[in-house]
Amino acid sequence: MKQSQEQPQEEVRVPTPRGRQVLGLVDQRVGGSRMIVRCLDGKSRNCRIPGRLKRKLWIRENDVVLVEPWEFEQETKGDILLKYRPTQIEWLKKKGFLKGLENIEEF
């Protein structure tokens, strides 16, 4: 007797924005581990990849990232905390976290 062909649905753990953190879409790479990120709060920030993540985090344009604005100059600058994978992006879309980014390209 064959087992059913359906795979059990895997639980996807997705970090969501907490506190001052906000989701964003990378618009442009500027160089020196910095990039312009269009955030969901309507602001465009010049964000950097912190030193502890520099070798681990490879980011391209149109990636969805989690940004934490700086304590000072929080309107214009921030740090990139992580990059979301395609399955995590689908989960965020289903749960309504990416309402402001309907115009992003499909992965």
Buried (B, 14 or more C-beta within 10 A) or exposed (E): EEEEEEEEEEEEEBEEBEEEBBBBBBBEEEEEBBBBBBBBBEBBBBBBBEEEBEEEBEBEEEBBBBBBBBEEEEEEBBBBBBBBBEEBBBBBBEEEBBEBBEEBEEE
